[in-house]
Amino acid sequence: MNDCIFCKIVRGELPSFNVYENEKVLAFLDIHPVNPGHTLVIPKKHSPNIFEVLPEDWASVTETARMLAGVLEKTLSAKGVNLMMNNREHAGQLVEPTHVHIIPRFTDDT
């Protein structure tokens, strides 16, 4: 999708602070982070939500999120991480493409 913000990031048309990339996924810092290190993991192939993402792309997204969660927790001395995903507008999905949030958590954050 040409006007999709995440597709533009994947194509390098919009700036991002990339954390990880392979042939199937891209992970980058959220521009409105809940906490330092708040990262988004997206499939490089556009899909609107979990219901439409290809199984192999979903597997790559979740494995990347699992791996990065441990890296972020250790690197940032976090006390844990939240993995979050919203699907469709009524569930709070603000940006259509499939994406998983990795949010490092710290003592006394809210």
Contacts in CASP RR format, 6 or more apart in sequence:
PFRMAT RR
TARGET T0000
AUTHOR 0000-0000-0000
METHOD contacts of the structure
MODEL  1
MNDCIFCKIVRGELPSFNVYENEKVLAFLDIHPVNPGHTLVIPKKHSPNI
FEVLPEDWASVTETARMLAGVLEKTLSAKGVNLMMNNREHAGQLVEPTHV
HIIPRFTDDT
1 7 0 8 1.000
1 46 0 8 1.000
4 46 0 8 1.000
4 96 0 8 1.000
4 97 0 8 1.000
5 14 0 8 1.000
5 95 0 8 1.000
5 97 0 8 1.000
6 42 0 8 1.000
6 46 0 8 1.000
6 95 0 8 1.000
6 97 0 8 1.000
6 99 0 8 1.000
7 46 0 8 1.000
7 97 0 8 1.000
8 14 0 8 1.000
9 16 0 8 1.000
9 26 0 8 1.000
9 28 0 8 1.000
9 42 0 8 1.000
10 26 0 8 1.000
10 42 0 8 1.000
10 44 0 8 1.000
16 26 0 8 1.000
16 28 0 8 1.000
16 29 0 8 1.000
17 28 0 8 1.000
17 29 0 8 1.000
18 26 0 8 1.000
18 27 0 8 1.000
18 28 0 8 1.000
19 27 0 8 1.000
19 28 0 8 1.000
19 29 0 8 1.000
19 39 0 8 1.000
19 68 0 8 1.000
20 26 0 8 1.000
20 27 0 8 1.000
20 41 0 8 1.000
20 64 0 8 1.000
20 67 0 8 1.000
20 68 0 8 1.000
21 27 0 8 1.000
22 60 0 8 1.000
22 64 0 8 1.000
23 44 0 8 1.000
24 43 0 8 1.000
24 44 0 8 1.000
24 45 0 8 1.000
24 56 0 8 1.000
24 57 0 8 1.000
24 60 0 8 1.000
24 61 0 8 1.000
25 41 0 8 1.000
25 42 0 8 1.000
25 43 0 8 1.000
25 44 0 8 1.000
25 57 0 8 1.000
25 60 0 8 1.000
25 61 0 8 1.000
25 64 0 8 1.000
26 41 0 8 1.000
26 42 0 8 1.000
26 44 0 8 1.000
27 39 0 8 1.000
27 40 0 8 1.000
27 41 0 8 1.000
27 42 0 8 1.000
27 64 0 8 1.000
27 65 0 8 1.000
27 68 0 8 1.000
27 102 0 8 1.000
28 39 0 8 1.000
28 40 0 8 1.000
29 37 0 8 1.000
29 38 0 8 1.000
29 39 0 8 1.000
29 40 0 8 1.000
30 37 0 8 1.000
30 38 0 8 1.000
30 39 0 8 1.000
30 40 0 8 1.000
30 101 0 8 1.000
33 103 0 8 1.000
34 101 0 8 1.000
34 103 0 8 1.000
35 78 0 8 1.000
35 103 0 8 1.000
35 104 0 8 1.000
35 105 0 8 1.000
35 106 0 8 1.000
35 109 0 8 1.000
36 76 0 8 1.000
36 104 0 8 1.000
37 72 0 8 1.000
37 76 0 8 1.000
37 102 0 8 1.000
37 103 0 8 1.000
37 104 0 8 1.000
38 101 0 8 1.000
38 102 0 8 1.000
38 103 0 8 1.000
38 104 0 8 1.000
39 68 0 8 1.000
39 72 0 8 1.000
39 101 0 8 1.000
39 102 0 8 1.000
40 99 0 8 1.000
40 100 0 8 1.000
40 101 0 8 1.000
40 102 0 8 1.000
41 61 0 8 1.000
41 64 0 8 1.000
41 65 0 8 1.000
41 68 0 8 1.000
41 99 0 8 1.000
41 100 0 8 1.000
41 102 0 8 1.000
42 61 0 8 1.000
42 97 0 8 1.000
42 98 0 8 1.000
42 99 0 8 1.000
42 100 0 8 1.000
43 53 0 8 1.000
43 54 0 8 1.000
43 57 0 8 1.000
43 58 0 8 1.000
43 60 0 8 1.000
43 61 0 8 1.000
43 97 0 8 1.000
43 98 0 8 1.000
44 57 0 8 1.000
45 54 0 8 1.000
45 57 0 8 1.000
46 97 0 8 1.000
47 53 0 8 1.000
47 54 0 8 1.000
47 57 0 8 1.000
47 97 0 8 1.000
47 98 0 8 1.000
48 96 0 8 1.000
48 97 0 8 1.000
48 98 0 8 1.000
49 87 0 8 1.000
49 88 0 8 1.000
49 93 0 8 1.000
49 96 0 8 1.000
49 98 0 8 1.000
50 58 0 8 1.000
50 85 0 8 1.000
50 87 0 8 1.000
50 98 0 8 1.000
51 87 0 8 1.000
52 98 0 8 1.000
53 61 0 8 1.000
53 98 0 8 1.000
57 98 0 8 1.000
58 98 0 8 1.000
61 98 0 8 1.000
61 100 0 8 1.000
62 100 0 8 1.000
65 83 0 8 1.000
65 100 0 8 1.000
65 102 0 8 1.000
68 102 0 8 1.000
69 81 0 8 1.000
69 83 0 8 1.000
69 102 0 8 1.000
70 81 0 8 1.000
72 78 0 8 1.000
72 81 0 8 1.000
72 102 0 8 1.000
72 104 0 8 1.000
73 80 0 8 1.000
73 81 0 8 1.000
73 104 0 8 1.000
76 104 0 8 1.000
76 106 0 8 1.000
78 104 0 8 1.000
78 105 0 8 1.000
78 106 0 8 1.000
79 105 0 8 1.000
79 106 0 8 1.000
79 107 0 8 1.000
80 104 0 8 1.000
80 105 0 8 1.000
81 102 0 8 1.000
81 103 0 8 1.000
81 104 0 8 1.000
81 105 0 8 1.000
82 101 0 8 1.000
82 102 0 8 1.000
82 103 0 8 1.000
82 105 0 8 1.000
83 100 0 8 1.000
83 101 0 8 1.000
83 102 0 8 1.000
83 103 0 8 1.000
84 100 0 8 1.000
84 101 0 8 1.000
84 103 0 8 1.000
85 98 0 8 1.000
85 99 0 8 1.000
85 100 0 8 1.000
85 101 0 8 1.000
86 92 0 8 1.000
86 93 0 8 1.000
86 94 0 8 1.000
87 93 0 8 1.000
END
